[in-house]
């Protein structure tokens, strides 16, 4: 049976070096993912909602749209309003990475339990659709597979952080490039020049 680490009983939880490092890294997952979501939202605001001058309407639309929905809207409106095909191709790749493997990993890090096994090692147990699967052997026989807890590794978390942070910077650059293009083009809303003064 899964159990909380023994040292979780008090404020000394972060004094245990193994669990403290894990907790610190997982904290960075939360922080960096928040940056990715915020940069996605800012880009969506620039590409899809810049013509909406009422900030209350813009904030309402963004706050009521789930993150995956924001990505879908951003992808479609960015295709319509793309400065050029290279810009869109790069953005589409970043959005695919965010909504694909990165989003799944983030969910695993945040929602899977991190517990102590019988040997005192911190392990992550999979939950949801990854927890149980049915597989076939070479003869076509089916068997039930339950994913066993995996030892916690900081490498998989730091790899996630590196890739998520790179996506964050690419989103910021995409927004910057889009706004520069918008200023220089006839695609900007009529009121845009007044707002820039």
Secondary structure, DSSP 8 states (H G I E B T S, - for coil): --B--GGGGSGGGGGSHHHHHHHHHHHHHHHHHHHHHHHHHHHHHHHHSTT---HHHHHHHHHHS-HHHHHHHHHHHHHHT-S-HHHHHHHHHHHHHIIIIIHHHHHHHHHSEEEE-TTS-EEEE--GGGTEEEEE-TT--EEEEE---EE--HHHHHHHHHHHHHHHHHHHHHHHHHHHHHHHSTTS-TTHHHHH-
